[in-house]
Amino acid sequence: MRRRVTETSTDELYERFPHLRKIDLLWGSPECRKFLFMLMTDTRGGTRQGFPREHGATIMALLLEHDRCFPQFEHVVSPHDQRWGNDMRRKEWR
C-alpha cells in the first residue's frame, strides 16, 4: 500500500479502525473527498454512533487537508449530502 504524505497523523485512527486505511488508497481523488465527507455524515438514518472525539477530529483534519491540497475536488458533493435539500427535519422547523 502506498503511503500518502500529509500533515495529519493517522496512526491511531488506523490502529482503531483498520478499514479506514482505504483513505491512503483514495488520497488525491474525488472519491477520497466523498469518502471522508461520508464518514462525517450520518448516512444511517440516525442510527450511526459516530467516532470518538479524537478520531472524528482526525477525519475532519484529513478532509480539510484534502480540500487544501486538492481544491478542485472541494465542491464534489456526496450523494449523502442532503442536509440542505428536502430533509423532513428541516421542514419541521418552518
Residue, then its C-alpha position, 0 to 999 in steps of 0.5 A: m500500500r502506498r503511503r500518502v504524505t500529509e500533515t495529519s497523523t493517522d496512526e491511531l485512527y488506523e490502529r482503531f479502525p483498520h478499514l479506514r486505511k482505504i483513505d491512503l488508497l483514495w488520497g488525491s481523488p474525488e472519491c477520497r473527498k466523498f469518502l471522508f465527507m461520508l464518514m462525517t455524515d450520518t448516512r444511517g438514518g440516525t442510527r450511526q454512533g459516530f467516532p470518538r472525539e479524537h478520531g472524528a477530529t482526525i477525519m475532519a483534519l484529513l478532509l480539510e487537508h484534502d480540500r487544501c491540497f486538492p481544491q478542485f475536488e472541494h465542491v464534489v458533493s456526496p450523494h449523502d449530502q442532503r442536509w440542505g435539500n428536502d430533509m423532513r427535519r428541516k421542514e419541521w422547523r418552518 
